[in-house]
Amino acid sequence: MRAKDAVGRFGERVAARYLDDHGIEVVERNWRCRYGEIDIVARDRAADELVFVEVKTRSGTGYGHPAEAVTRAKLARLRRLAGLWLGAHDARAREVRIDVVAILVPSGGRPEVQHLRAVG
């Protein structure tokens, strides 16, 4: 596994734990179809919302903050993937939203997590 892939998988585990600790239940991880992948599908029970989560992890800010990697094109793809996921599952919720969990993993330090809600 490439170092970049390992950082990404680590970030997804950190994000799932963070969401769970904040009352957002992870329903599915790494859902794939021919159009792409959704990192995390979760349910925010307090708001009765289904949450489609894009996780971005970086080990430094040399290429910018991890959240900056979520472009308009990426959000459009996530909206399409969310619709496909909903079509493939019998899930009910009052609302649907897309969140970003940005994780910065400094060398030798604890991961810094930023949760951006309803970004797209």
PyMOL CGO cylinders between C-alpha atoms (Angstrom):
from pymol import cmd
from pymol.cgo import CYLINDER

trace = [
    CYLINDER, 0.00, 0.00, 0.00, 1.30, 3.43, -0.93, 0.3, 1, 1, 1, 1, 1, 1,
    CYLINDER, 1.30, 3.43, -0.93, 1.96, 5.91, 1.89, 0.3, 1, 1, 1, 1, 1, 1,
    CYLINDER, 1.96, 5.91, 1.89, -0.74, 8.22, 0.49, 0.3, 1, 1, 1, 1, 1, 1,
    CYLINDER, -0.74, 8.22, 0.49, -3.28, 5.38, 0.56, 0.3, 1, 1, 1, 1, 1, 1,
    CYLINDER, -3.28, 5.38, 0.56, -2.31, 4.49, 4.13, 0.3, 1, 1, 1, 1, 1, 1,
    CYLINDER, -2.31, 4.49, 4.13, -2.79, 8.11, 5.23, 0.3, 1, 1, 1, 1, 1, 1,
    CYLINDER, -2.79, 8.11, 5.23, -6.20, 8.15, 3.54, 0.3, 1, 1, 1, 1, 1, 1,
    CYLINDER, -6.20, 8.15, 3.54, -7.36, 4.91, 5.21, 0.3, 1, 1, 1, 1, 1, 1,
    CYLINDER, -7.36, 4.91, 5.21, -6.12, 6.16, 8.57, 0.3, 1, 1, 1, 1, 1, 1,
    CYLINDER, -6.12, 6.16, 8.57, -8.05, 9.40, 8.03, 0.3, 1, 1, 1, 1, 1, 1,
    CYLINDER, -8.05, 9.40, 8.03, -11.25, 7.47, 7.26, 0.3, 1, 1, 1, 1, 1, 1,
    CYLINDER, -11.25, 7.47, 7.26, -10.91, 5.52, 10.51, 0.3, 1, 1, 1, 1, 1, 1,
    CYLINDER, -10.91, 5.52, 10.51, -10.32, 8.76, 12.45, 0.3, 1, 1, 1, 1, 1, 1,
    CYLINDER, -10.32, 8.76, 12.45, -13.34, 10.37, 10.73, 0.3, 1, 1, 1, 1, 1, 1,
    CYLINDER, -13.34, 10.37, 10.73, -15.63, 7.42, 11.50, 0.3, 1, 1, 1, 1, 1, 1,
    CYLINDER, -15.63, 7.42, 11.50, -14.60, 7.48, 15.16, 0.3, 1, 1, 1, 1, 1, 1,
    CYLINDER, -14.60, 7.48, 15.16, -15.03, 11.27, 15.31, 0.3, 1, 1, 1, 1, 1, 1,
    CYLINDER, -15.03, 11.27, 15.31, -18.53, 11.09, 13.82, 0.3, 1, 1, 1, 1, 1, 1,
    CYLINDER, -18.53, 11.09, 13.82, -19.55, 8.30, 16.18, 0.3, 1, 1, 1, 1, 1, 1,
    CYLINDER, -19.55, 8.30, 16.18, -18.22, 10.27, 19.16, 0.3, 1, 1, 1, 1, 1, 1,
    CYLINDER, -18.22, 10.27, 19.16, -20.38, 13.20, 18.04, 0.3, 1, 1, 1, 1, 1, 1,
    CYLINDER, -20.38, 13.20, 18.04, -23.65, 11.26, 17.73, 0.3, 1, 1, 1, 1, 1, 1,
    CYLINDER, -23.65, 11.26, 17.73, -23.47, 10.56, 14.01, 0.3, 1, 1, 1, 1, 1, 1,
    CYLINDER, -23.47, 10.56, 14.01, -23.82, 6.83, 13.33, 0.3, 1, 1, 1, 1, 1, 1,
    CYLINDER, -23.82, 6.83, 13.33, -21.78, 5.40, 10.46, 0.3, 1, 1, 1, 1, 1, 1,
    CYLINDER, -21.78, 5.40, 10.46, -24.09, 3.34, 8.25, 0.3, 1, 1, 1, 1, 1, 1,
    CYLINDER, -24.09, 3.34, 8.25, -21.62, 2.37, 5.52, 0.3, 1, 1, 1, 1, 1, 1,
    CYLINDER, -21.62, 2.37, 5.52, -18.01, 3.00, 4.55, 0.3, 1, 1, 1, 1, 1, 1,
    CYLINDER, -18.01, 3.00, 4.55, -16.42, 3.08, 1.12, 0.3, 1, 1, 1, 1, 1, 1,
    CYLINDER, -16.42, 3.08, 1.12, -19.60, 2.51, -0.89, 0.3, 1, 1, 1, 1, 1, 1,
    CYLINDER, -19.60, 2.51, -0.89, -18.65, 2.13, -4.52, 0.3, 1, 1, 1, 1, 1, 1,
    CYLINDER, -18.65, 2.13, -4.52, -20.42, 2.10, -7.82, 0.3, 1, 1, 1, 1, 1, 1,
    CYLINDER, -20.42, 2.10, -7.82, -19.17, 2.58, -11.35, 0.3, 1, 1, 1, 1, 1, 1,
    CYLINDER, -19.17, 2.58, -11.35, -19.32, 6.38, -10.96, 0.3, 1, 1, 1, 1, 1, 1,
    CYLINDER, -19.32, 6.38, -10.96, -17.17, 6.65, -7.85, 0.3, 1, 1, 1, 1, 1, 1,
    CYLINDER, -17.17, 6.65, -7.85, -17.04, 6.15, -4.11, 0.3, 1, 1, 1, 1, 1, 1,
    CYLINDER, -17.04, 6.15, -4.11, -18.64, 7.66, -1.04, 0.3, 1, 1, 1, 1, 1, 1,
    CYLINDER, -18.64, 7.66, -1.04, -16.23, 7.55, 1.89, 0.3, 1, 1, 1, 1, 1, 1,
    CYLINDER, -16.23, 7.55, 1.89, -18.85, 7.42, 4.65, 0.3, 1, 1, 1, 1, 1, 1,
    CYLINDER, -18.85, 7.42, 4.65, -22.64, 7.29, 4.73, 0.3, 1, 1, 1, 1, 1, 1,
    CYLINDER, -22.64, 7.29, 4.73, -23.97, 8.17, 8.18, 0.3, 1, 1, 1, 1, 1, 1,
    CYLINDER, -23.97, 8.17, 8.18, -27.13, 9.07, 10.04, 0.3, 1, 1, 1, 1, 1, 1,
    CYLINDER, -27.13, 9.07, 10.04, -27.34, 12.16, 12.21, 0.3, 1, 1, 1, 1, 1, 1,
    CYLINDER, -27.34, 12.16, 12.21, -30.13, 10.98, 14.49, 0.3, 1, 1, 1, 1, 1, 1,
    CYLINDER, -30.13, 10.98, 14.49, -30.51, 14.31, 16.29, 0.3, 1, 1, 1, 1, 1, 1,
    CYLINDER, -30.51, 14.31, 16.29, -31.38, 16.04, 13.00, 0.3, 1, 1, 1, 1, 1, 1,
    CYLINDER, -31.38, 16.04, 13.00, -32.93, 12.97, 11.30, 0.3, 1, 1, 1, 1, 1, 1,
    CYLINDER, -32.93, 12.97, 11.30, -30.55, 13.47, 8.38, 0.3, 1, 1, 1, 1, 1, 1,
    CYLINDER, -30.55, 13.47, 8.38, -28.62, 11.10, 6.15, 0.3, 1, 1, 1, 1, 1, 1,
    CYLINDER, -28.62, 11.10, 6.15, -25.10, 12.39, 5.80, 0.3, 1, 1, 1, 1, 1, 1,
    CYLINDER, -25.10, 12.39, 5.80, -22.76, 11.67, 2.91, 0.3, 1, 1, 1, 1, 1, 1,
    CYLINDER, -22.76, 11.67, 2.91, -19.25, 12.36, 4.11, 0.3, 1, 1, 1, 1, 1, 1,
    CYLINDER, -19.25, 12.36, 4.11, -16.16, 13.11, 2.06, 0.3, 1, 1, 1, 1, 1, 1,
    CYLINDER, -16.16, 13.11, 2.06, -12.99, 12.52, 4.07, 0.3, 1, 1, 1, 1, 1, 1,
    CYLINDER, -12.99, 12.52, 4.07, -9.84, 14.39, 3.11, 0.3, 1, 1, 1, 1, 1, 1,
    CYLINDER, -9.84, 14.39, 3.11, -6.62, 13.63, 4.95, 0.3, 1, 1, 1, 1, 1, 1,
    CYLINDER, -6.62, 13.63, 4.95, -3.20, 15.17, 4.58, 0.3, 1, 1, 1, 1, 1, 1,
    CYLINDER, -3.20, 15.17, 4.58, 0.02, 14.90, 6.52, 0.3, 1, 1, 1, 1, 1, 1,
    CYLINDER, 0.02, 14.90, 6.52, 0.85, 18.57, 6.01, 0.3, 1, 1, 1, 1, 1, 1,
    CYLINDER, 0.85, 18.57, 6.01, -0.40, 21.79, 4.47, 0.3, 1, 1, 1, 1, 1, 1,
    CYLINDER, -0.40, 21.79, 4.47, 2.18, 22.05, 1.69, 0.3, 1, 1, 1, 1, 1, 1,
    CYLINDER, 2.18, 22.05, 1.69, -0.62, 21.51, -0.82, 0.3, 1, 1, 1, 1, 1, 1,
    CYLINDER, -0.62, 21.51, -0.82, -3.19, 23.44, 1.22, 0.3, 1, 1, 1, 1, 1, 1,
    CYLINDER, -3.19, 23.44, 1.22, -5.64, 22.43, 3.92, 0.3, 1, 1, 1, 1, 1, 1,
    CYLINDER, -5.64, 22.43, 3.92, -7.34, 19.07, 3.29, 0.3, 1, 1, 1, 1, 1, 1,
    CYLINDER, -7.34, 19.07, 3.29, -10.79, 20.71, 2.96, 0.3, 1, 1, 1, 1, 1, 1,
    CYLINDER, -10.79, 20.71, 2.96, -9.50, 22.77, 0.03, 0.3, 1, 1, 1, 1, 1, 1,
    CYLINDER, -9.50, 22.77, 0.03, -9.31, 19.57, -2.03, 0.3, 1, 1, 1, 1, 1, 1,
    CYLINDER, -9.31, 19.57, -2.03, -13.12, 19.38, -2.15, 0.3, 1, 1, 1, 1, 1, 1,
    CYLINDER, -13.12, 19.38, -2.15, -13.88, 21.30, -5.32, 0.3, 1, 1, 1, 1, 1, 1,
    CYLINDER, -13.88, 21.30, -5.32, -17.19, 22.19, -6.95, 0.3, 1, 1, 1, 1, 1, 1,
    CYLINDER, -17.19, 22.19, -6.95, -16.70, 19.29, -9.34, 0.3, 1, 1, 1, 1, 1, 1,
    CYLINDER, -16.70, 19.29, -9.34, -16.13, 16.92, -6.40, 0.3, 1, 1, 1, 1, 1, 1,
    CYLINDER, -16.13, 16.92, -6.40, -19.29, 18.20, -4.69, 0.3, 1, 1, 1, 1, 1, 1,
    CYLINDER, -19.29, 18.20, -4.69, -21.30, 17.69, -7.88, 0.3, 1, 1, 1, 1, 1, 1,
    CYLINDER, -21.30, 17.69, -7.88, -20.01, 14.11, -8.08, 0.3, 1, 1, 1, 1, 1, 1,
    CYLINDER, -20.01, 14.11, -8.08, -20.88, 13.54, -4.41, 0.3, 1, 1, 1, 1, 1, 1,
    CYLINDER, -20.88, 13.54, -4.41, -24.43, 14.80, -4.99, 0.3, 1, 1, 1, 1, 1, 1,
    CYLINDER, -24.43, 14.80, -4.99, -24.79, 12.37, -7.90, 0.3, 1, 1, 1, 1, 1, 1,
    CYLINDER, -24.79, 12.37, -7.90, -23.34, 9.50, -5.85, 0.3, 1, 1, 1, 1, 1, 1,
    CYLINDER, -23.34, 9.50, -5.85, -25.68, 10.34, -2.95, 0.3, 1, 1, 1, 1, 1, 1,
    CYLINDER, -25.68, 10.34, -2.95, -28.64, 10.07, -5.30, 0.3, 1, 1, 1, 1, 1, 1,
    CYLINDER, -28.64, 10.07, -5.30, -27.39, 6.72, -6.58, 0.3, 1, 1, 1, 1, 1, 1,
    CYLINDER, -27.39, 6.72, -6.58, -26.88, 5.45, -3.01, 0.3, 1, 1, 1, 1, 1, 1,
    CYLINDER, -26.88, 5.45, -3.01, -30.40, 6.51, -2.07, 0.3, 1, 1, 1, 1, 1, 1,
    CYLINDER, -30.40, 6.51, -2.07, -31.76, 4.71, -5.14, 0.3, 1, 1, 1, 1, 1, 1,
    CYLINDER, -31.76, 4.71, -5.14, -29.94, 1.52, -4.15, 0.3, 1, 1, 1, 1, 1, 1,
    CYLINDER, -29.94, 1.52, -4.15, -31.01, 1.54, -0.48, 0.3, 1, 1, 1, 1, 1, 1,
    CYLINDER, -31.01, 1.54, -0.48, -34.28, 1.68, 1.39, 0.3, 1, 1, 1, 1, 1, 1,
    CYLINDER, -34.28, 1.68, 1.39, -33.21, 4.54, 3.65, 0.3, 1, 1, 1, 1, 1, 1,
    CYLINDER, -33.21, 4.54, 3.65, -35.51, 7.20, 5.05, 0.3, 1, 1, 1, 1, 1, 1,
    CYLINDER, -35.51, 7.20, 5.05, -34.56, 10.54, 6.54, 0.3, 1, 1, 1, 1, 1, 1,
    CYLINDER, -34.56, 10.54, 6.54, -36.09, 13.99, 6.83, 0.3, 1, 1, 1, 1, 1, 1,
    CYLINDER, -36.09, 13.99, 6.83, -33.11, 15.58, 5.07, 0.3, 1, 1, 1, 1, 1, 1,
    CYLINDER, -33.11, 15.58, 5.07, -29.90, 14.66, 3.25, 0.3, 1, 1, 1, 1, 1, 1,
    CYLINDER, -29.90, 14.66, 3.25, -26.66, 16.60, 3.49, 0.3, 1, 1, 1, 1, 1, 1,
    CYLINDER, -26.66, 16.60, 3.49, -23.04, 16.42, 2.38, 0.3, 1, 1, 1, 1, 1, 1,
    CYLINDER, -23.04, 16.42, 2.38, -20.32, 16.98, 4.97, 0.3, 1, 1, 1, 1, 1, 1,
    CYLINDER, -20.32, 16.98, 4.97, -16.56, 17.11, 4.74, 0.3, 1, 1, 1, 1, 1, 1,
    CYLINDER, -16.56, 17.11, 4.74, -14.30, 15.80, 7.47, 0.3, 1, 1, 1, 1, 1, 1,
    CYLINDER, -14.30, 15.80, 7.47, -10.85, 17.26, 6.96, 0.3, 1, 1, 1, 1, 1, 1,
    CYLINDER, -10.85, 17.26, 6.96, -8.01, 15.64, 8.87, 0.3, 1, 1, 1, 1, 1, 1,
    CYLINDER, -8.01, 15.64, 8.87, -4.50, 16.95, 9.24, 0.3, 1, 1, 1, 1, 1, 1,
    CYLINDER, -4.50, 16.95, 9.24, -2.05, 14.37, 10.55, 0.3, 1, 1, 1, 1, 1, 1,
    CYLINDER, -2.05, 14.37, 10.55, 1.10, 16.19, 11.67, 0.3, 1, 1, 1, 1, 1, 1,
    CYLINDER, 1.10, 16.19, 11.67, 4.28, 14.14, 11.99, 0.3, 1, 1, 1, 1, 1, 1,
    CYLINDER, 4.28, 14.14, 11.99, 4.33, 12.63, 15.46, 0.3, 1, 1, 1, 1, 1, 1,
    CYLINDER, 4.33, 12.63, 15.46, 1.21, 14.50, 16.57, 0.3, 1, 1, 1, 1, 1, 1,
    CYLINDER, 1.21, 14.50, 16.57, -2.46, 13.84, 17.12, 0.3, 1, 1, 1, 1, 1, 1,
    CYLINDER, -2.46, 13.84, 17.12, -4.78, 14.16, 14.15, 0.3, 1, 1, 1, 1, 1, 1,
    CYLINDER, -4.78, 14.16, 14.15, -6.56, 17.51, 13.88, 0.3, 1, 1, 1, 1, 1, 1,
    CYLINDER, -6.56, 17.51, 13.88, -10.17, 17.03, 12.78, 0.3, 1, 1, 1, 1, 1, 1,
    CYLINDER, -10.17, 17.03, 12.78, -12.36, 19.71, 11.20, 0.3, 1, 1, 1, 1, 1, 1,
    CYLINDER, -12.36, 19.71, 11.20, -15.99, 18.79, 10.48, 0.3, 1, 1, 1, 1, 1, 1,
    CYLINDER, -15.99, 18.79, 10.48, -17.68, 20.98, 7.87, 0.3, 1, 1, 1, 1, 1, 1,
    CYLINDER, -17.68, 20.98, 7.87, -21.44, 20.40, 7.76, 0.3, 1, 1, 1, 1, 1, 1,
    CYLINDER, -21.44, 20.40, 7.76, -23.76, 20.85, 4.80, 0.3, 1, 1, 1, 1, 1, 1,
    CYLINDER, -23.76, 20.85, 4.80, -21.09, 21.93, 2.33, 0.3, 1, 1, 1, 1, 1, 1,
    CYLINDER, -21.09, 21.93, 2.33, -22.97, 21.04, -0.82, 0.3, 1, 1, 1, 1, 1, 1,
]
cmd.load_cgo(trace, "trace")
